[in-house]
C-alpha cells in the first residue's frame, strides 16, 4: 500500500466524519453489534463501515499485534476486512491468532447475550476465549510482517 493511498483514505475518513457519517468509535460500533469493544486495538488509522453491505474495513498504520490478558495474541494486517453482523464478524481477512502456530482468523463470534466467551474460528480450529480479555482496546505493537 503506497503512502498516497493512506493519505487518501485518511482524507476520505475525515470527510465522512465531517459529514457526520462516522462519529461512532470502533469500540462503540462493536458494542452495538454485541461484540467485545477491545477486539481491535486503540491505534487504528480509521475504519469504514458500509451498513448496506455490513462490510467493515479497519485500517492500521502498520502490521501489528496485541497480547491479551488471557495470553492470547492477535496479529492484524494493515487492513482488516469482514462482515459485521449481530454477535459476529465473518469472512475475516487480515487477522491472525496464535494457536501453537499463527493461523488466519476467519470468524469471530459471541454466541448469545449472557455468554462470557468469544469464539475465534481459524482454519480447522474453533477456540473460545474469555470475553473480559477483550473489554477494552489495547495498544498494539508494530510487527515486521503480518
Secondary structure, 3 states (H helix, E strand, C coil): CCHHHHHHHHHHHHHHHHCCCCCCCHHHHHHHCCCCHHHCCCCEEEEEEECCCCEEEEEECCCEEEECCCCCEEEEEEEEEEEEECCEEEEEEEEEEECCCEEEEEEEECCCCCCCEEEEEECCEEEEEEHHHHCCCCCCEECCCC
